[in-house]
Amino acid sequence: MSRRVLALAMLLLAGCERATPTPSSPPAGAALERAATSAGLVPAAARARPVGVFAAEAARLCLAPRPDGTVRVGASVDYGAGQRCVARGVGRIGATLAADLGAGCAVALAFDGDALVVPATLPIACDSRCSGRAALAGLRLERWSDSAAEAIRTRGADGRLLCGDE
């Protein structure tokens, strides 16, 4: 055998002597997923809970956790020139988000992990939360942030905090 062939054969054999991974070590994919989750590239399991800021065009909705297990809810739509809605209240998270926005305005919001959906038909009491021709009904609000701190700092069309204590 020539020296080149012998050297090539030795290199190939050297590659065959790698240690096989032990079953107790986590797969490389698990470490990569943990790193992606901590970097915010992959949503964490906590993201399944609807807390944070949701938005669509001129609409904002915030959900901020409260110590008693409920959430503060604030919704705002601002189309300008007196066409706006602002509603604040509390909610309970279950199969839907049951939001009580006060004065008989109780709404069940659907949550699909990425967005909150306001029903197309709301109680008449919710009309008092709006001026002009604006309405909260039928909104689909995509998640902007899953940060409770951002939810607390979100402001409504009236300039006041939607989910913060003022």
Phi and psi in radians as a Rosetta constraint file:
Dihedral C 1 N 2 CA 2 C 2 CIRCULARHARMONIC -1.325 0.35
Dihedral N 2 CA 2 C 2 N 3 CIRCULARHARMONIC 2.816 0.35
Dihedral C 2 N 3 CA 3 C 3 CIRCULARHARMONIC -1.117 0.35
Dihedral N 3 CA 3 C 3 N 4 CIRCULARHARMONIC -0.613 0.35
Dihedral C 3 N 4 CA 4 C 4 CIRCULARHARMONIC -1.143 0.35
Dihedral N 4 CA 4 C 4 N 5 CIRCULARHARMONIC -0.776 0.35
Dihedral C 4 N 5 CA 5 C 5 CIRCULARHARMONIC -1.135 0.35
Dihedral N 5 CA 5 C 5 N 6 CIRCULARHARMONIC -0.720 0.35
Dihedral C 5 N 6 CA 6 C 6 CIRCULARHARMONIC -1.114 0.35
Dihedral N 6 CA 6 C 6 N 7 CIRCULARHARMONIC -0.741 0.35
Dihedral C 6 N 7 CA 7 C 7 CIRCULARHARMONIC -1.126 0.35
Dihedral N 7 CA 7 C 7 N 8 CIRCULARHARMONIC -0.704 0.35
Dihedral C 7 N 8 CA 8 C 8 CIRCULARHARMONIC -1.136 0.35
Dihedral N 8 CA 8 C 8 N 9 CIRCULARHARMONIC -0.740 0.35
Dihedral C 8 N 9 CA 9 C 9 CIRCULARHARMONIC -1.099 0.35
Dihedral N 9 CA 9 C 9 N 10 CIRCULARHARMONIC -0.673 0.35
Dihedral C 9 N 10 CA 10 C 10 CIRCULARHARMONIC -1.188 0.35
Dihedral N 10 CA 10 C 10 N 11 CIRCULARHARMONIC -0.679 0.35
Dihedral C 10 N 11 CA 11 C 11 CIRCULARHARMONIC -1.104 0.35
Dihedral N 11 CA 11 C 11 N 12 CIRCULARHARMONIC -0.741 0.35
Dihedral C 11 N 12 CA 12 C 12 CIRCULARHARMONIC -1.112 0.35
Dihedral N 12 CA 12 C 12 N 13 CIRCULARHARMONIC -0.733 0.35
Dihedral C 12 N 13 CA 13 C 13 CIRCULARHARMONIC -1.176 0.35
Dihedral N 13 CA 13 C 13 N 14 CIRCULARHARMONIC -0.609 0.35
Dihedral C 13 N 14 CA 14 C 14 CIRCULARHARMONIC -1.092 0.35
Dihedral N 14 CA 14 C 14 N 15 CIRCULARHARMONIC -0.602 0.35
Dihedral C 14 N 15 CA 15 C 15 CIRCULARHARMONIC -1.221 0.35
Dihedral N 15 CA 15 C 15 N 16 CIRCULARHARMONIC -0.371 0.35
Dihedral C 15 N 16 CA 16 C 16 CIRCULARHARMONIC -1.421 0.35
Dihedral N 16 CA 16 C 16 N 17 CIRCULARHARMONIC -0.197 0.35
Dihedral C 16 N 17 CA 17 C 17 CIRCULARHARMONIC -1.647 0.35
Dihedral N 17 CA 17 C 17 N 18 CIRCULARHARMONIC 0.367 0.35
Dihedral C 17 N 18 CA 18 C 18 CIRCULARHARMONIC -1.214 0.35
Dihedral N 18 CA 18 C 18 N 19 CIRCULARHARMONIC 2.563 0.35
Dihedral C 18 N 19 CA 19 C 19 CIRCULARHARMONIC -1.269 0.35
Dihedral N 19 CA 19 C 19 N 20 CIRCULARHARMONIC 2.438 0.35
Dihedral C 19 N 20 CA 20 C 20 CIRCULARHARMONIC -1.446 0.35
Dihedral N 20 CA 20 C 20 N 21 CIRCULARHARMONIC 2.502 0.35
Dihedral C 20 N 21 CA 21 C 21 CIRCULARHARMONIC -1.123 0.35
Dihedral N 21 CA 21 C 21 N 22 CIRCULARHARMONIC 2.472 0.35
Dihedral C 21 N 22 CA 22 C 22 CIRCULARHARMONIC -1.429 0.35
Dihedral N 22 CA 22 C 22 N 23 CIRCULARHARMONIC 2.589 0.35
Dihedral C 22 N 23 CA 23 C 23 CIRCULARHARMONIC -1.099 0.35
Dihedral N 23 CA 23 C 23 N 24 CIRCULARHARMONIC -0.383 0.35
Dihedral C 23 N 24 CA 24 C 24 CIRCULARHARMONIC -1.353 0.35
Dihedral N 24 CA 24 C 24 N 25 CIRCULARHARMONIC -0.340 0.35
Dihedral C 24 N 25 CA 25 C 25 CIRCULARHARMONIC -1.412 0.35
Dihedral N 25 CA 25 C 25 N 26 CIRCULARHARMONIC 2.415 0.35
Dihedral C 25 N 26 CA 26 C 26 CIRCULARHARMONIC -1.184 0.35
Dihedral N 26 CA 26 C 26 N 27 CIRCULARHARMONIC 2.575 0.35
Dihedral C 26 N 27 CA 27 C 27 CIRCULARHARMONIC -1.116 0.35
Dihedral N 27 CA 27 C 27 N 28 CIRCULARHARMONIC 2.671 0.35
Dihedral C 27 N 28 CA 28 C 28 CIRCULARHARMONIC -1.036 0.35
Dihedral N 28 CA 28 C 28 N 29 CIRCULARHARMONIC -0.556 0.35
Dihedral C 28 N 29 CA 29 C 29 CIRCULARHARMONIC -1.083 0.35
Dihedral N 29 CA 29 C 29 N 30 CIRCULARHARMONIC -0.614 0.35
Dihedral C 29 N 30 CA 30 C 30 CIRCULARHARMONIC -1.152 0.35
Dihedral N 30 CA 30 C 30 N 31 CIRCULARHARMONIC -0.733 0.35
Dihedral C 30 N 31 CA 31 C 31 CIRCULARHARMONIC -1.130 0.35
Dihedral N 31 CA 31 C 31 N 32 CIRCULARHARMONIC -0.697 0.35
Dihedral C 31 N 32 CA 32 C 32 CIRCULARHARMONIC -1.122 0.35
Dihedral N 32 CA 32 C 32 N 33 CIRCULARHARMONIC -0.723 0.35
Dihedral C 32 N 33 CA 33 C 33 CIRCULARHARMONIC -1.155 0.35
Dihedral N 33 CA 33 C 33 N 34 CIRCULARHARMONIC -0.708 0.35
Dihedral C 33 N 34 CA 34 C 34 CIRCULARHARMONIC -1.053 0.35
Dihedral N 34 CA 34 C 34 N 35 CIRCULARHARMONIC -0.763 0.35
Dihedral C 34 N 35 CA 35 C 35 CIRCULARHARMONIC -1.128 0.35
Dihedral N 35 CA 35 C 35 N 36 CIRCULARHARMONIC -0.704 0.35
Dihedral C 35 N 36 CA 36 C 36 CIRCULARHARMONIC -1.180 0.35
Dihedral N 36 CA 36 C 36 N 37 CIRCULARHARMONIC -0.655 0.35
Dihedral C 36 N 37 CA 37 C 37 CIRCULARHARMONIC -1.155 0.35
Dihedral N 37 CA 37 C 37 N 38 CIRCULARHARMONIC -0.789 0.35
Dihedral C 37 N 38 CA 38 C 38 CIRCULARHARMONIC -1.172 0.35
Dihedral N 38 CA 38 C 38 N 39 CIRCULARHARMONIC -0.463 0.35
Dihedral C 38 N 39 CA 39 C 39 CIRCULARHARMONIC -1.460 0.35
Dihedral N 39 CA 39 C 39 N 40 CIRCULARHARMONIC -0.101 0.35
Dihedral C 39 N 40 CA 40 C 40 CIRCULARHARMONIC 1.477 0.35
Dihedral N 40 CA 40 C 40 N 41 CIRCULARHARMONIC 0.173 0.35
Dihedral C 40 N 41 CA 41 C 41 CIRCULARHARMONIC -1.432 0.35
Dihedral N 41 CA 41 C 41 N 42 CIRCULARHARMONIC -0.487 0.35
Dihedral C 41 N 42 CA 42 C 42 CIRCULARHARMONIC -2.080 0.35
Dihedral N 42 CA 42 C 42 N 43 CIRCULARHARMONIC 2.270 0.35
Dihedral C 42 N 43 CA 43 C 43 CIRCULARHARMONIC -1.145 0.35
Dihedral N 43 CA 43 C 43 N 44 CIRCULARHARMONIC 2.400 0.35
Dihedral C 43 N 44 CA 44 C 44 CIRCULARHARMONIC -1.357 0.35
Dihedral N 44 CA 44 C 44 N 45 CIRCULARHARMONIC 2.880 0.35
Dihedral C 44 N 45 CA 45 C 45 CIRCULARHARMONIC -1.062 0.35
Dihedral N 45 CA 45 C 45 N 46 CIRCULARHARMONIC -0.530 0.35
Dihedral C 45 N 46 CA 46 C 46 CIRCULARHARMONIC -1.083 0.35
Dihedral N 46 CA 46 C 46 N 47 CIRCULARHARMONIC -0.369 0.35
Dihedral C 46 N 47 CA 47 C 47 CIRCULARHARMONIC -1.180 0.35
Dihedral N 47 CA 47 C 47 N 48 CIRCULARHARMONIC -0.279 0.35
Dihedral C 47 N 48 CA 48 C 48 CIRCULARHARMONIC -1.184 0.35
Dihedral N 48 CA 48 C 48 N 49 CIRCULARHARMONIC -0.293 0.35
Dihedral C 48 N 49 CA 49 C 49 CIRCULARHARMONIC -1.580 0.35
Dihedral N 49 CA 49 C 49 N 50 CIRCULARHARMONIC 2.246 0.35
Dihedral C 49 N 50 CA 50 C 50 CIRCULARHARMONIC -1.350 0.35
Dihedral N 50 CA 50 C 50 N 51 CIRCULARHARMONIC 1.426 0.35
Dihedral C 50 N 51 CA 51 C 51 CIRCULARHARMONIC -2.212 0.35
Dihedral N 51 CA 51 C 51 N 52 CIRCULARHARMONIC 2.408 0.35
Dihedral C 51 N 52 CA 52 C 52 CIRCULARHARMONIC 2.304 0.35
Dihedral N 52 CA 52 C 52 N 53 CIRCULARHARMONIC -2.601 0.35
Dihedral C 52 N 53 CA 53 C 53 CIRCULARHARMONIC -2.067 0.35
Dihedral N 53 CA 53 C 53 N 54 CIRCULARHARMONIC 2.341 0.35
Dihedral C 53 N 54 CA 54 C 54 CIRCULARHARMONIC -2.138 0.35
Dihedral N 54 CA 54 C 54 N 55 CIRCULARHARMONIC 2.516 0.35
Dihedral C 54 N 55 CA 55 C 55 CIRCULARHARMONIC -2.645 0.35
Dihedral N 55 CA 55 C 55 N 56 CIRCULARHARMONIC 2.759 0.35
Dihedral C 55 N 56 CA 56 C 56 CIRCULARHARMONIC -2.770 0.35
Dihedral N 56 CA 56 C 56 N 57 CIRCULARHARMONIC 2.033 0.35
Dihedral C 56 N 57 CA 57 C 57 CIRCULARHARMONIC 0.805 0.35
Dihedral N 57 CA 57 C 57 N 58 CIRCULARHARMONIC -1.901 0.35
Dihedral C 57 N 58 CA 58 C 58 CIRCULARHARMONIC -1.631 0.35
Dihedral N 58 CA 58 C 58 N 59 CIRCULARHARMONIC 0.197 0.35
Dihedral C 58 N 59 CA 59 C 59 CIRCULARHARMONIC -1.975 0.35
Dihedral N 59 CA 59 C 59 N 60 CIRCULARHARMONIC 2.520 0.35
Dihedral C 59 N 60 CA 60 C 60 CIRCULARHARMONIC -2.368 0.35
Dihedral N 60 CA 60 C 60 N 61 CIRCULARHARMONIC 2.525 0.35
Dihedral C 60 N 61 CA 61 C 61 CIRCULARHARMONIC -2.479 0.35
Dihedral N 61 CA 61 C 61 N 62 CIRCULARHARMONIC 2.297 0.35
Dihedral C 61 N 62 CA 62 C 62 CIRCULARHARMONIC -2.095 0.35
Dihedral N 62 CA 62 C 62 N 63 CIRCULARHARMONIC 2.593 0.35
Dihedral C 62 N 63 CA 63 C 63 CIRCULARHARMONIC -2.319 0.35
Dihedral N 63 CA 63 C 63 N 64 CIRCULARHARMONIC 2.076 0.35
Dihedral C 63 N 64 CA 64 C 64 CIRCULARHARMONIC -2.153 0.35
Dihedral N 64 CA 64 C 64 N 65 CIRCULARHARMONIC 2.259 0.35
Dihedral C 64 N 65 CA 65 C 65 CIRCULARHARMONIC -1.162 0.35
Dihedral N 65 CA 65 C 65 N 66 CIRCULARHARMONIC 2.558 0.35
Dihedral C 65 N 66 CA 66 C 66 CIRCULARHARMONIC -2.010 0.35
Dihedral N 66 CA 66 C 66 N 67 CIRCULARHARMONIC 2.738 0.35
Dihedral C 66 N 67 CA 67 C 67 CIRCULARHARMONIC -1.032 0.35
Dihedral N 67 CA 67 C 67 N 68 CIRCULARHARMONIC -0.466 0.35
Dihedral C 67 N 68 CA 68 C 68 CIRCULARHARMONIC -1.465 0.35
Dihedral N 68 CA 68 C 68 N 69 CIRCULARHARMONIC 0.093 0.35
Dihedral C 68 N 69 CA 69 C 69 CIRCULARHARMONIC 1.639 0.35
Dihedral N 69 CA 69 C 69 N 70 CIRCULARHARMONIC -0.156 0.35
Dihedral C 69 N 70 CA 70 C 70 CIRCULARHARMONIC -1.529 0.35
Dihedral N 70 CA 70 C 70 N 71 CIRCULARHARMONIC 3.121 0.35
Dihedral C 70 N 71 CA 71 C 71 CIRCULARHARMONIC -2.211 0.35
Dihedral N 71 CA 71 C 71 N 72 CIRCULARHARMONIC 2.553 0.35
Dihedral C 71 N 72 CA 72 C 72 CIRCULARHARMONIC -1.363 0.35
Dihedral N 72 CA 72 C 72 N 73 CIRCULARHARMONIC 2.403 0.35
Dihedral C 72 N 73 CA 73 C 73 CIRCULARHARMONIC -2.129 0.35
Dihedral N 73 CA 73 C 73 N 74 CIRCULARHARMONIC 2.323 0.35
Dihedral C 73 N 74 CA 74 C 74 CIRCULARHARMONIC -2.436 0.35
Dihedral N 74 CA 74 C 74 N 75 CIRCULARHARMONIC 2.339 0.35
Dihedral C 74 N 75 CA 75 C 75 CIRCULARHARMONIC -2.294 0.35
Dihedral N 75 CA 75 C 75 N 76 CIRCULARHARMONIC 2.462 0.35
Dihedral C 75 N 76 CA 76 C 76 CIRCULARHARMONIC -2.552 0.35
Dihedral N 76 CA 76 C 76 N 77 CIRCULARHARMONIC 2.364 0.35
Dihedral C 76 N 77 CA 77 C 77 CIRCULARHARMONIC -2.243 0.35
Dihedral N 77 CA 77 C 77 N 78 CIRCULARHARMONIC 2.309 0.35
Dihedral C 77 N 78 CA 78 C 78 CIRCULARHARMONIC -2.387 0.35
Dihedral N 78 CA 78 C 78 N 79 CIRCULARHARMONIC 1.826 0.35
Dihedral C 78 N 79 CA 79 C 79 CIRCULARHARMONIC -1.748 0.35
Dihedral N 79 CA 79 C 79 N 80 CIRCULARHARMONIC 0.082 0.35
Dihedral C 79 N 80 CA 80 C 80 CIRCULARHARMONIC 1.427 0.35
Dihedral N 80 CA 80 C 80 N 81 CIRCULARHARMONIC 2.945 0.35
Dihedral C 80 N 81 CA 81 C 81 CIRCULARHARMONIC 0.825 0.35
Dihedral N 81 CA 81 C 81 N 82 CIRCULARHARMONIC 0.848 0.35
Dihedral C 81 N 82 CA 82 C 82 CIRCULARHARMONIC 1.322 0.35
Dihedral N 82 CA 82 C 82 N 83 CIRCULARHARMONIC 0.192 0.35
Dihedral C 82 N 83 CA 83 C 83 CIRCULARHARMONIC -1.858 0.35
Dihedral N 83 CA 83 C 83 N 84 CIRCULARHARMONIC 1.543 0.35
Dihedral C 83 N 84 CA 84 C 84 CIRCULARHARMONIC -2.684 0.35
Dihedral N 84 CA 84 C 84 N 85 CIRCULARHARMONIC 2.858 0.35
Dihedral C 84 N 85 CA 85 C 85 CIRCULARHARMONIC -2.349 0.35
Dihedral N 85 CA 85 C 85 N 86 CIRCULARHARMONIC 2.495 0.35
Dihedral C 85 N 86 CA 86 C 86 CIRCULARHARMONIC -2.492 0.35
Dihedral N 86 CA 86 C 86 N 87 CIRCULARHARMONIC 2.184 0.35
Dihedral C 86 N 87 CA 87 C 87 CIRCULARHARMONIC -2.440 0.35
Dihedral N 87 CA 87 C 87 N 88 CIRCULARHARMONIC 2.418 0.35
Dihedral C 87 N 88 CA 88 C 88 CIRCULARHARMONIC -2.335 0.35
Dihedral N 88 CA 88 C 88 N 89 CIRCULARHARMONIC 2.555 0.35
Dihedral C 88 N 89 CA 89 C 89 CIRCULARHARMONIC -3.102 0.35
Dihedral N 89 CA 89 C 89 N 90 CIRCULARHARMONIC -2.687 0.35
Dihedral C 89 N 90 CA 90 C 90 CIRCULARHARMONIC -2.223 0.35
Dihedral N 90 CA 90 C 90 N 91 CIRCULARHARMONIC 2.780 0.35
Dihedral C 90 N 91 CA 91 C 91 CIRCULARHARMONIC -2.538 0.35
Dihedral N 91 CA 91 C 91 N 92 CIRCULARHARMONIC 2.844 0.35
Dihedral C 91 N 92 CA 92 C 92 CIRCULARHARMONIC -2.133 0.35
Dihedral N 92 CA 92 C 92 N 93 CIRCULARHARMONIC 2.334 0.35
Dihedral C 92 N 93 CA 93 C 93 CIRCULARHARMONIC -1.620 0.35
Dihedral N 93 CA 93 C 93 N 94 CIRCULARHARMONIC 2.191 0.35
Dihedral C 93 N 94 CA 94 C 94 CIRCULARHARMONIC -2.585 0.35
Dihedral N 94 CA 94 C 94 N 95 CIRCULARHARMONIC -2.402 0.35
Dihedral C 94 N 95 CA 95 C 95 CIRCULARHARMONIC -1.070 0.35
Dihedral N 95 CA 95 C 95 N 96 CIRCULARHARMONIC -0.564 0.35
Dihedral C 95 N 96 CA 96 C 96 CIRCULARHARMONIC -2.238 0.35
Dihedral N 96 CA 96 C 96 N 97 CIRCULARHARMONIC 3.033 0.35
Dihedral C 96 N 97 CA 97 C 97 CIRCULARHARMONIC -1.724 0.35
Dihedral N 97 CA 97 C 97 N 98 CIRCULARHARMONIC 1.873 0.35
Dihedral C 97 N 98 CA 98 C 98 CIRCULARHARMONIC -1.482 0.35
Dihedral N 98 CA 98 C 98 N 99 CIRCULARHARMONIC 1.869 0.35
Dihedral C 98 N 99 CA 99 C 99 CIRCULARHARMONIC -1.865 0.35
Dihedral N 99 CA 99 C 99 N 100 CIRCULARHARMONIC 2.234 0.35
Dihedral C 99 N 100 CA 100 C 100 CIRCULARHARMONIC -1.848 0.35
Dihedral N 100 CA 100 C 100 N 101 CIRCULARHARMONIC 1.865 0.35
Dihedral C 100 N 101 CA 101 C 101 CIRCULARHARMONIC -1.692 0.35
Dihedral N 101 CA 101 C 101 N 102 CIRCULARHARMONIC 0.293 0.35
Dihedral C 101 N 102 CA 102 C 102 CIRCULARHARMONIC 1.466 0.35
Dihedral N 102 CA 102 C 102 N 103 CIRCULARHARMONIC 2.751 0.35
Dihedral C 102 N 103 CA 103 C 103 CIRCULARHARMONIC 0.919 0.35
Dihedral N 103 CA 103 C 103 N 104 CIRCULARHARMONIC 0.647 0.35
Dihedral C 103 N 104 CA 104 C 104 CIRCULARHARMONIC 1.515 0.35
Dihedral N 104 CA 104 C 104 N 105 CIRCULARHARMONIC 0.059 0.35
Dihedral C 104 N 105 CA 105 C 105 CIRCULARHARMONIC -1.616 0.35
Dihedral N 105 CA 105 C 105 N 106 CIRCULARHARMONIC 1.528 0.35
Dihedral C 105 N 106 CA 106 C 106 CIRCULARHARMONIC -1.933 0.35
Dihedral N 106 CA 106 C 106 N 107 CIRCULARHARMONIC 2.259 0.35
Dihedral C 106 N 107 CA 107 C 107 CIRCULARHARMONIC -2.330 0.35
Dihedral N 107 CA 107 C 107 N 108 CIRCULARHARMONIC 2.447 0.35
Dihedral C 107 N 108 CA 108 C 108 CIRCULARHARMONIC -1.837 0.35
Dihedral N 108 CA 108 C 108 N 109 CIRCULARHARMONIC 1.934 0.35
Dihedral C 108 N 109 CA 109 C 109 CIRCULARHARMONIC -1.639 0.35
Dihedral N 109 CA 109 C 109 N 110 CIRCULARHARMONIC 2.358 0.35
Dihedral C 109 N 110 CA 110 C 110 CIRCULARHARMONIC -1.522 0.35
Dihedral N 110 CA 110 C 110 N 111 CIRCULARHARMONIC 2.503 0.35
Dihedral C 110 N 111 CA 111 C 111 CIRCULARHARMONIC -2.253 0.35
Dihedral N 111 CA 111 C 111 N 112 CIRCULARHARMONIC 2.188 0.35
Dihedral C 111 N 112 CA 112 C 112 CIRCULARHARMONIC -1.932 0.35
Dihedral N 112 CA 112 C 112 N 113 CIRCULARHARMONIC 0.260 0.35
Dihedral C 112 N 113 CA 113 C 113 CIRCULARHARMONIC 1.712 0.35
Dihedral N 113 CA 113 C 113 N 114 CIRCULARHARMONIC -0.529 0.35
Dihedral C 113 N 114 CA 114 C 114 CIRCULARHARMONIC -2.047 0.35
Dihedral N 114 CA 114 C 114 N 115 CIRCULARHARMONIC -0.367 0.35
Dihedral C 114 N 115 CA 115 C 115 CIRCULARHARMONIC -2.603 0.35
Dihedral N 115 CA 115 C 115 N 116 CIRCULARHARMONIC 2.723 0.35
Dihedral C 115 N 116 CA 116 C 116 CIRCULARHARMONIC -1.868 0.35
Dihedral N 116 CA 116 C 116 N 117 CIRCULARHARMONIC 2.434 0.35
Dihedral C 116 N 117 CA 117 C 117 CIRCULARHARMONIC -2.144 0.35
Dihedral N 117 CA 117 C 117 N 118 CIRCULARHARMONIC 2.165 0.35
Dihedral C 117 N 118 CA 118 C 118 CIRCULARHARMONIC -1.524 0.35
Dihedral N 118 CA 118 C 118 N 119 CIRCULARHARMONIC 2.349 0.35
Dihedral C 118 N 119 CA 119 C 119 CIRCULARHARMONIC -1.001 0.35
Dihedral N 119 CA 119 C 119 N 120 CIRCULARHARMONIC 2.685 0.35
Dihedral C 119 N 120 CA 120 C 120 CIRCULARHARMONIC -1.226 0.35
Dihedral N 120 CA 120 C 120 N 121 CIRCULARHARMONIC -0.420 0.35
Dihedral C 120 N 121 CA 121 C 121 CIRCULARHARMONIC -2.121 0.35
Dihedral N 121 CA 121 C 121 N 122 CIRCULARHARMONIC 2.198 0.35
Dihedral C 121 N 122 CA 122 C 122 CIRCULARHARMONIC -2.055 0.35
Dihedral N 122 CA 122 C 122 N 123 CIRCULARHARMONIC 2.783 0.35
Dihedral C 122 N 123 CA 123 C 123 CIRCULARHARMONIC -1.032 0.35
Dihedral N 123 CA 123 C 123 N 124 CIRCULARHARMONIC 2.597 0.35
Dihedral C 123 N 124 CA 124 C 124 CIRCULARHARMONIC -1.007 0.35
Dihedral N 124 CA 124 C 124 N 125 CIRCULARHARMONIC -0.535 0.35
Dihedral C 124 N 125 CA 125 C 125 CIRCULARHARMONIC -1.040 0.35
Dihedral N 125 CA 125 C 125 N 126 CIRCULARHARMONIC -0.427 0.35
Dihedral C 125 N 126 CA 126 C 126 CIRCULARHARMONIC -1.257 0.35
Dihedral N 126 CA 126 C 126 N 127 CIRCULARHARMONIC -0.343 0.35
Dihedral C 126 N 127 CA 127 C 127 CIRCULARHARMONIC -1.053 0.35
Dihedral N 127 CA 127 C 127 N 128 CIRCULARHARMONIC -0.506 0.35
Dihedral C 127 N 128 CA 128 C 128 CIRCULARHARMONIC -1.201 0.35
Dihedral N 128 CA 128 C 128 N 129 CIRCULARHARMONIC -0.230 0.35
Dihedral C 128 N 129 CA 129 C 129 CIRCULARHARMONIC -1.471 0.35
Dihedral N 129 CA 129 C 129 N 130 CIRCULARHARMONIC -0.101 0.35
Dihedral C 129 N 130 CA 130 C 130 CIRCULARHARMONIC -2.149 0.35
Dihedral N 130 CA 130 C 130 N 131 CIRCULARHARMONIC 2.718 0.35
Dihedral C 130 N 131 CA 131 C 131 CIRCULARHARMONIC -2.214 0.35
Dihedral N 131 CA 131 C 131 N 132 CIRCULARHARMONIC 2.724 0.35
Dihedral C 131 N 132 CA 132 C 132 CIRCULARHARMONIC 1.163 0.35
Dihedral N 132 CA 132 C 132 N 133 CIRCULARHARMONIC -2.434 0.35
Dihedral C 132 N 133 CA 133 C 133 CIRCULARHARMONIC -1.802 0.35
Dihedral N 133 CA 133 C 133 N 134 CIRCULARHARMONIC 0.181 0.35
Dihedral C 133 N 134 CA 134 C 134 CIRCULARHARMONIC -1.235 0.35
Dihedral N 134 CA 134 C 134 N 135 CIRCULARHARMONIC 2.697 0.35
Dihedral C 134 N 135 CA 135 C 135 CIRCULARHARMONIC -2.667 0.35
Dihedral N 135 CA 135 C 135 N 136 CIRCULARHARMONIC 2.700 0.35
Dihedral C 135 N 136 CA 136 C 136 CIRCULARHARMONIC -1.589 0.35
Dihedral N 136 CA 136 C 136 N 137 CIRCULARHARMONIC -0.311 0.35
Dihedral C 136 N 137 CA 137 C 137 CIRCULARHARMONIC -1.078 0.35
Dihedral N 137 CA 137 C 137 N 138 CIRCULARHARMONIC 2.431 0.35
Dihedral C 137 N 138 CA 138 C 138 CIRCULARHARMONIC 1.347 0.35
Dihedral N 138 CA 138 C 138 N 139 CIRCULARHARMONIC 0.172 0.35
Dihedral C 138 N 139 CA 139 C 139 CIRCULARHARMONIC -1.306 0.35
Dihedral N 139 CA 139 C 139 N 140 CIRCULARHARMONIC 2.494 0.35
Dihedral C 139 N 140 CA 140 C 140 CIRCULARHARMONIC -2.075 0.35
Dihedral N 140 CA 140 C 140 N 141 CIRCULARHARMONIC 1.994 0.35
Dihedral C 140 N 141 CA 141 C 141 CIRCULARHARMONIC -1.935 0.35
Dihedral N 141 CA 141 C 141 N 142 CIRCULARHARMONIC 2.068 0.35
Dihedral C 141 N 142 CA 142 C 142 CIRCULARHARMONIC -1.403 0.35
Dihedral N 142 CA 142 C 142 N 143 CIRCULARHARMONIC 2.589 0.35
Dihedral C 142 N 143 CA 143 C 143 CIRCULARHARMONIC -1.178 0.35
Dihedral N 143 CA 143 C 143 N 144 CIRCULARHARMONIC 2.198 0.35
Dihedral C 143 N 144 CA 144 C 144 CIRCULARHARMONIC -1.678 0.35
Dihedral N 144 CA 144 C 144 N 145 CIRCULARHARMONIC -0.667 0.35
Dihedral C 144 N 145 CA 145 C 145 CIRCULARHARMONIC -2.678 0.35
Dihedral N 145 CA 145 C 145 N 146 CIRCULARHARMONIC 2.576 0.35
Dihedral C 145 N 146 CA 146 C 146 CIRCULARHARMONIC -1.879 0.35
Dihedral N 146 CA 146 C 146 N 147 CIRCULARHARMONIC 0.414 0.35
Dihedral C 146 N 147 CA 147 C 147 CIRCULARHARMONIC -1.636 0.35
Dihedral N 147 CA 147 C 147 N 148 CIRCULARHARMONIC 2.148 0.35
Dihedral C 147 N 148 CA 148 C 148 CIRCULARHARMONIC -1.139 0.35
Dihedral N 148 CA 148 C 148 N 149 CIRCULARHARMONIC -0.590 0.35
Dihedral C 148 N 149 CA 149 C 149 CIRCULARHARMONIC -1.109 0.35
Dihedral N 149 CA 149 C 149 N 150 CIRCULARHARMONIC -0.706 0.35
Dihedral C 149 N 150 CA 150 C 150 CIRCULARHARMONIC -1.194 0.35
Dihedral N 150 CA 150 C 150 N 151 CIRCULARHARMONIC -0.654 0.35
Dihedral C 150 N 151 CA 151 C 151 CIRCULARHARMONIC -1.051 0.35
Dihedral N 151 CA 151 C 151 N 152 CIRCULARHARMONIC -0.725 0.35
Dihedral C 151 N 152 CA 152 C 152 CIRCULARHARMONIC -1.167 0.35
Dihedral N 152 CA 152 C 152 N 153 CIRCULARHARMONIC -0.496 0.35
Dihedral C 152 N 153 CA 153 C 153 CIRCULARHARMONIC -1.607 0.35
Dihedral N 153 CA 153 C 153 N 154 CIRCULARHARMONIC -0.028 0.35
Dihedral C 153 N 154 CA 154 C 154 CIRCULARHARMONIC -1.253 0.35
Dihedral N 154 CA 154 C 154 N 155 CIRCULARHARMONIC 2.325 0.35
Dihedral C 154 N 155 CA 155 C 155 CIRCULARHARMONIC -1.861 0.35
Dihedral N 155 CA 155 C 155 N 156 CIRCULARHARMONIC 2.606 0.35
Dihedral C 155 N 156 CA 156 C 156 CIRCULARHARMONIC -1.624 0.35
Dihedral N 156 CA 156 C 156 N 157 CIRCULARHARMONIC -3.132 0.35
Dihedral C 156 N 157 CA 157 C 157 CIRCULARHARMONIC -1.108 0.35
Dihedral N 157 CA 157 C 157 N 158 CIRCULARHARMONIC -0.332 0.35
Dihedral C 157 N 158 CA 158 C 158 CIRCULARHARMONIC -1.546 0.35
Dihedral N 158 CA 158 C 158 N 159 CIRCULARHARMONIC 0.035 0.35
Dihedral C 158 N 159 CA 159 C 159 CIRCULARHARMONIC 1.478 0.35
Dihedral N 159 CA 159 C 159 N 160 CIRCULARHARMONIC -0.136 0.35
Dihedral C 159 N 160 CA 160 C 160 CIRCULARHARMONIC -1.618 0.35
Dihedral N 160 CA 160 C 160 N 161 CIRCULARHARMONIC 2.793 0.35
Dihedral C 160 N 161 CA 161 C 161 CIRCULARHARMONIC -1.105 0.35
Dihedral N 161 CA 161 C 161 N 162 CIRCULARHARMONIC 2.371 0.35
Dihedral C 161 N 162 CA 162 C 162 CIRCULARHARMONIC -1.417 0.35
Dihedral N 162 CA 162 C 162 N 163 CIRCULARHARMONIC -0.729 0.35
Dihedral C 162 N 163 CA 163 C 163 CIRCULARHARMONIC -2.065 0.35
Dihedral N 163 CA 163 C 163 N 164 CIRCULARHARMONIC 0.042 0.35
Dihedral C 163 N 164 CA 164 C 164 CIRCULARHARMONIC -1.640 0.35
Dihedral N 164 CA 164 C 164 N 165 CIRCULARHARMONIC 2.928 0.35
Dihedral C 164 N 165 CA 165 C 165 CIRCULARHARMONIC -1.524 0.35
Dihedral N 165 CA 165 C 165 N 166 CIRCULARHARMONIC 2.081 0.35
